[in-house]
Amino acid sequence: MRHHATLTAHLPSLSLASVFQAAAGRAWARTRPTRAYHRTSLRGDGLSNTPRPVRGDHDVRGGTGEPSSSTIPSCNTVSNHLSEVRGRVITPMLPSPTMAAESSLSAAVSDPDTRHAPRCTPSRAPVGHRAVFIAPPLGNRQASGRVSPDHPTYESEPPWEEIRESVPQSALPCVTFFQPETPPPPLLPPPTTHDDLLHHITQGITARPPASLSQVVSYHAAHPSLHTTASFNMVVRYAVRHASYGTVVDLLARMVRERVAGDEETRVLRVRSMVRAGYWTRAWEEELAESRKAGEGMPLPVWLEFFGTVKRGAILGRRASYGTALAGRPKALEAPDPTTAAARLHAVVQHAPIVTPDEWQQVPARVTYALVRSLVEQERRTEALELTRTYFQSLPEEMDKDWRRECLAIIHLHLKPGRVCNLSEHFRALGTLFGLLGMHDSFAASSTTLFFVLRTLRRTKRCGERADRVVGSFERRWGAGVVDDRVRRRWASLWVKQGRPERAEAIAEVQHAEDARRGAEDVMGERSSKGRGRRLRWLELHRSPREGQEGWRWRRLRRRMRMRKGEEAGTPS
């Protein structure tokens, strides 16, 4: 029972493969006297012609009751045996790590006393090699196809079936075969003309979900003979939107190498990328030098880009350094201090751009938007409000949809909360909003307007009740279209903040029904062609909503609602 006790002691620290190897070694040792000499492998303990002495006999060390020394053969035995079989056909092989582990594990599990057996260090270490005999023909067993000629069989095989049946099915190793995946079909079809390339890139950018920046860049680079200024501008605009300023530098350099001439839009995109990457001063100096060289002012679109700011949170790497050495590791971009921002605004205003006669008659809304945004960011709200009123007073009676949307974006700049966010700030924002909306008959609030108004209630008491009144007044005046996913989410979050999760659940049920209706429209394909124009306009914005971000915020809000209900249920009355 000595073998069984030792094996049981070592089982908890062994793996399944190690247990199999140990069991096979014990079975091999038990059936050894019945095997013929020419069917014995030199790898294990069958290295001599003499049968293994039974337990209790004297082994070569002269000990009684000790395990046989044939488990770990001596150097002389191996040398003599190799000299005897020198004339036979053998194939020496170097030991593998699996074989070495198997040999050491079999010796350790069969009897721990073998670890203290005397060792020798011969000059050629024959024990470390493996000799495989080419066995004679196996007769009917070989002809039957049960075994391969390269794998000799023995009269007494280890009890593999018994060992396998003793192991649970869940503990057996699972063998899976590797099947290479077929490459997915190309996202964009191959173009044949210059217009096809630009059209396919635009379709990929405005798709749902959109193509990644790397896919668009690779697709554009795969067709160099169809490159145009418009195609480069579209890819550069997409790279700027992703804050990948190193890609912008590479694309502009490729335009130079391929001798593709840039236009005014290329110039605008280059200035935009430099301003957002933190190179405002360098971009301003280069454009001033270009204007002096041409003998005229900057184009209006280029001039407007200098009212922008850095992309907060973006990482500036070495490839986006625009030729200058970036010291140290890549760093996150930060907004300039108020003094620097004020000096830049003064420099931009002092250099008037090139304005067409039509633009002299009516100042474009984007110019007013850029000026008001700069003033609001510097906390100069009084000057920003005066500038906005002056511009609205000059508006004509008839305006198209795009113009009204640009004017509404200017109004939204004034709804940005100030340094102090309290109830007084909420009423100030409401007064400013209704005063500006009343300056033109075509102005109407949108869901974004209501979303910004609700933001001013976050730090007020009874914020949920006040939100109910604000949402009700907006719906009565401008219809139910002013309530969208973002408005419902902020509305419900205000009720959770007030401590009324049951009111928030009612709003969440309405949102759930809206999601189900929208999902049915997606299945029917009714919304597949909608929103492409809007997603294309997002490329011009400083920030745009992310795909799936609203759903993630709703899931987080529902988790807060469950936690608040759990807290109320656990609170004793």
Salt bridges, closest charged atoms under 4 A:
ASP45 OD2 - ARG32 NH1 3.89
ASP59 OD2 - ARG61 NE 3.45
GLU102 OE2 - ARG43 NH1 3.07
ASP111 OD2 - ARG2 NE 3.87
ASP113 OD2 - ARG2 NH2 2.63
GLU155 OE2 - ARG39 NH1 3.83
ASP250 OD2 - ARG319 NH1 2.09
GLU258 OE1 - HIS227 ND1 2.82
GLU258 OE2 - ARG254 NE 2.73
GLU265 OE2 - ARG237 NH2 1.77
GLU286 OE1 - ARG270 NH2 2.88
GLU286 OE2 - ARG282 NE 3.04
GLU287 OE1 - ARG267 NH2 2.68
GLU305 OE2 - ARG272 NH2 3.04
GLU379 OE1 - ARG381 NE 3.53
GLU383 OE1 - ARG380 NH2 2.65
ASP402 OD1 - ARG405 NH2 2.76
GLU425 OE2 - ARG428 NH2 2.76
GLU465 OE1 - ARG462 NE 3.77
ASP468 OD2 - ARG503 NH2 2.96
ASP484 OD2 - ARG486 NE 3.93
ASP485 OD1 - ARG488 NH1 3.28
ASP485 OD2 - ARG518 NH1 2.70
GLU502 OE2 - ARG500 NE 2.68
GLU505 OE2 - LYS565 NZ 3.12
GLU514 OE2 - ARG517 NH2 2.24
GLU514 OE2 - ARG518 NH2 3.36
ASP515 OD1 - ARG518 NH1 3.69
GLU521 OE2 - ARG517 NH1 2.51
GLU521 OE1 - ARG527 NE 3.81
ASP522 OD1 - ARG527 NH1 2.92
GLU540 OE2 - ARG237 NE 2.65
GLU540 OE1 - ARG272 NH2 2.99
GLU547 OE2 - ARG208 NE 3.33
GLU550 OE2 - ARG489 NE 2.54
GLU567 OE1 - ARG564 NE 3.84
